[in-house]
Amino acid sequence: MKLSYLYGKLMKKLQGTCVINSNIDKTSVVGTNCNVVGVRMSRYSYFGSDCQIVNAEIGAFCSISDHVFIGGAEHPLDWVSTSPVFQNTRHSGPSKRIAKFDLPKSKKTIIGNDVWIGHGVTIKQGVVIGNGAVVGSNALVTKDVLPYAIVGGVPAKTIKYRFPKEVIDRLEEIQWWNLPDEKITEVVDLFHIKNPSLEDINRYFPDNHNVVGIVCVCGGGKYQNINKLQ
Ligand SMILES: CC(C)(COP(=O)(O)OP(=O)(O)OC[C@H]1O[C@@H](n2cnc3c(N)ncnc32)[C@H](O)[C@@H]1OP(=O)(O)O)[C@@H](O)C(=O)NCCC(=O)NCCS
């Protein structure tokens, strides 16, 4: 291994990361130089480096790349000034006398399960991203994203869907992300089939399988409501 590579890795590690008031599952990873505040993240998800994530619920099996901003603060648009010096926050700085007003409460952002968020994405606070969705690199997401949609652009628009509707509906029904590891191990070959058909999925989940009420790992059940966006 090259010395310069190891040096780069070490320098990245030294940058550290800041996680406050958050609950990150032990199987999940927060990259270097991230600022994570008020975040709950379920199993097998990760943030890359240089992310800023505030007041968010993140499902399981999510892949969140570098330089992603989720739930950034909003300044008041309808006050005489948008400047935070009028708010009672750490930004008040030397102008304490005019820092009179409470900060408006931020809205929680919800990211479903098995969501892939590309490099450099910004997601506005309060947005709900459906299970299985993909957000293309450098997108600015201002509106909710439907399950299994692929969105991109500024502002983000739907480019296409990952699978046909009947497959999406079945995956939403199965909610495989809520299964315990042992059950996922049993059906793991399904995860290697390209463009799986309904028949493929039903081969691995033959009955009217729905994990709701059977197993719920790391709060995954919280995301059931986002199945109903359509
Ligand atoms: C969104 C994405 C997943 C789509 O991949 P794809 O299906 O192979 O996309 P294609 O190249 O076939 O493009 C399909 C259409 O979407 C557009 N598109 C692709 N990526 C886009 C993006 N990030 N933003 C806006 N539009 C995008 C293409 O221009 C094309 O438009 P057209 O149909 O009008 O010609 C991919 O482009 C992307 O952004 N991946 C993220 C990469 C990344 O950030 N990696 C970091 C490491 S995790």
The ligand as a Gaussian input file, in Angstrom:
#p B3LYP/6-31G(d) Opt

LIG

0 1
 C      -28.993000       9.525000     -10.856000
 C      -28.126000       8.379000     -11.336000
 C      -28.180000       7.235000     -10.315000
 C      -28.746000       7.914000     -12.642000
 O      -27.966000       6.876000     -13.190000
 P      -28.367000       6.232000     -14.635000
 O      -29.664000       5.527000     -14.511000
 O      -27.218000       5.419000     -15.073000
 O      -28.593000       7.527000     -15.475000
 P      -28.385000       7.815000     -17.030000
 O      -26.969000       8.208000     -17.259000
 O      -28.975000       6.693000     -17.829000
 O      -29.268000       9.127000     -17.216000
 C      -30.680000       9.101000     -17.315000
 C      -31.147000      10.541000     -17.425000
 O      -30.969000      11.188000     -16.147000
 C      -30.108000      12.328000     -16.277000
 N      -29.267000      12.348000     -15.076000
 C      -28.394000      11.398000     -14.673000
 N      -27.827000      11.748000     -13.510000
 C      -28.347000      12.934000     -13.168000
 C      -28.131000      13.813000     -12.075000
 N      -27.281000      13.522000     -11.079000
 N      -28.829000      14.959000     -12.036000
 C      -29.701000      15.271000     -13.030000
 N      -29.951000      14.474000     -14.093000
 C      -29.265000      13.330000     -14.154000
 C      -29.326000      12.094000     -17.561000
 O      -28.884000      13.300000     -18.102000
 C      -30.350000      11.395000     -18.411000
 O      -31.250000      12.358000     -18.927000
 P      -31.945000      12.184000     -20.381000
 O      -32.778000      10.928000     -20.282000
 O      -32.768000      13.424000     -20.537000
 O      -30.838000      12.044000     -21.354000
 C      -26.639000       8.764000     -11.514000
 O      -26.456000       9.601000     -12.636000
 C      -26.073000       9.500000     -10.294000
 O      -26.224000      10.691000     -10.089000
 N      -25.360000       8.713000      -9.426000
 C      -24.763000       9.220000      -8.226000
 C      -23.249000       9.033000      -8.290000
 C      -22.611000       9.473000      -7.007000
 O      -22.918000      10.522000      -6.494000
 N      -21.728000       8.657000      -6.505000
 C      -21.067000       8.982000      -5.255000
 C      -20.602000       7.752000      -4.566000
 S      -21.912000       6.988000      -3.635000

